[in-house]
Amino acid sequence: MIDSDHDMWMFIPGPVNVESSVRQAMARPPINHRGKEFSQLFEALRPKTQRLMRTSNRVYFSTSSAIGLMEACARNCVGKKSLHLTCGAFSEQWHKITLVCGKEADAIAAEWGRANRPEELRKALATGKYDTVCMVHSETSTSVLNPLTEIAAVMRDFPDIVFCLDTVSSLGAAPVLVDEWGVDVCFASVQKGLALPPGFAVFSLSDKALERARAIPNRGYYFDFLVFEEYGVKSQTPTTPSIPHLYGLNHQLDRIEAEGLENRWARHRRMAEISQTWATERFACFAEAAYRSPSVTAVTNTRKLDVPALNKHLAPLNMVIASGYGKLKPTTFRIGHVGETQVTQIENLLREIDRFIGIPAGV
Ligand SMILES: *Cc1c(COP(=O)(O)O)cnc(C)c1O
């Protein structure tokens, strides 16, 4: 299962292993990013990315990691004040980014391990103080998956508000329904659910998001939505992009369509169920039930398992898992099951962790 030139299978929630044919696609020689061949590549990618995000909105490609798009939302969308729904490290980071961009921003903080609540969102929006809502779909630090169907139902009652959604660890792994949910700015970097090397991001913009950007001064340049649109209409990116990523994405989106997006979601759901069941039997799941991500399982380390020692045990077997994130490092560890990871690989990993703990097979 492991590619010959991969040292490790990464049971971490990104970056993840990149399939060998994708790496080969990325090794093709560069092309002129202002030439016809490039525009053809861009035009091939556009509908595939729209299908991936379940949207007819415009889609764009950013040679940056996803955090760049958090900054883009602050700079392009926030005129009055942004409301951040936070529930872990990445959503909290986004709130801080909006503030350091010089914008006004409040947060409704869910306790780490719990999901954001639609009724709290409704109450906050009813004050009329906000023009933008920012939230994370799958909070990778806590392994919470937020209830987007219910959140989207609230957002529909506030049609003037621009809705920005981070889908970094859900796109390609869980249903991300941009049009159905009315998401105005949806973004993800590619090193998690899309299983490409890091350093690149995709995003979609609604008409409302572009209209908003037109009314906001000092958007900067690199992440200015209107600059992306100006070049996008020419099937180009504003600056010289990571062309290898565009090649890789084009090939990987074909692979994802060959697997079937729904099948891919089901595979992730299955891996998550296996991990959650195992975690509940051996330890405890950190995320509240009914709100658990299909991409990653944060495990409360009730046995005080020595995680670095476990990774030393796993290393000769070419496996690695993730420690807890940020303030959760001393109390949790995380099993990533995202990208190209298969059910049998998760089963093997969990068996191996059992062996390390001293739990006999079949128990
Ligand atoms: C990994 C992650 C990020 C950061 O993505 P980068 O590509 O490193 O910028 C942001 N949000 C979530 C939910 C993540 O999992």
The ligand as a MOL file (V3000), in Angstrom:
LIG
                    3D

  0  0  0     0  0            999 V3000
M  V30 BEGIN CTAB
M  V30 COUNTS 15 15 0 0 0
M  V30 BEGIN ATOM
M  V30 1 C -4.9910 22.7260 8.4590 0
M  V30 2 C -6.0710 23.6930 8.6780 0
M  V30 3 C -5.9100 25.0560 8.3920 0
M  V30 4 C -4.6030 25.6230 7.9720 0
M  V30 5 O -4.3910 25.3340 6.6280 0
M  V30 6 P -3.0420 25.8090 5.9410 0
M  V30 7 O -3.1490 25.2120 4.5790 0
M  V30 8 O -1.9290 25.2630 6.7760 0
M  V30 9 O -3.0430 27.2870 5.9320 0
M  V30 10 C -6.9800 25.9020 8.5520 0
M  V30 11 N -8.1650 25.4400 8.9590 0
M  V30 12 C -8.3650 24.1370 9.2480 0
M  V30 13 C -9.7020 23.6740 9.7000 0
M  V30 14 C -7.3160 23.2240 9.1080 0
M  V30 15 O -7.5140 21.9370 9.3770 0
M  V30 END ATOM
M  V30 BEGIN BOND
M  V30 1 1 1 2
M  V30 2 1 2 3
M  V30 3 2 2 14
M  V30 4 1 3 4
M  V30 5 2 3 10
M  V30 6 1 4 5
M  V30 7 1 5 6
M  V30 8 2 6 7
M  V30 9 1 6 8
M  V30 10 1 6 9
M  V30 11 1 10 11
M  V30 12 2 11 12
M  V30 13 1 12 13
M  V30 14 1 12 14
M  V30 15 1 14 15
M  V30 END BOND
M  V30 END CTAB
M  END
